[in-house]
């Protein structure tokens, strides 16, 4: 059996700590864009939840809508990143983990269910539980599927040799 070796830059000594740092990019830019995106997403969510409050025994339509919309956008984003923008290192951490991760709020969804149960609204809690899970899964699938189909139908423009992405 033949062994496969990865190409190695002969100028980098990957055995020492300094060489490993040179090979692996710094995590700080990724952490910075996740943080910035998270702030934006969380502020948008907070604003929507303040605009559309609900009592404990009521269905949490704001949180439901936020989670469904966020999941739809996550599906769209993943299709775009995979098909259209594969080489953008900071795009998925900023938009996916940061903005949409800060925007969606499944922890609030669970708290809403607990509060509905404590308020004696078991049917509402169960409906909210099931509807959110189904809507979230359907939204991700719909976003990814429709975006992938739209990308397949778009006219392809040939790239010039050596053109930057």
Protein Blocks (a to p, Z undefined) as FASTA:
>chain_A
ZZddddddfkbcfkbmklmmmmpccfklmmmmmmmmmmmmmmmmmmmmmmmgcdfkbccf
klmmmmmmmmmmmmmmmmmmmmmmmmlmklmmmmmmmmmmmmpccklmmmmmmmmmmnop
amlmmmmmmmmmmmmmmmmmmmmmmmmmmmmmpccddddehiaZZ
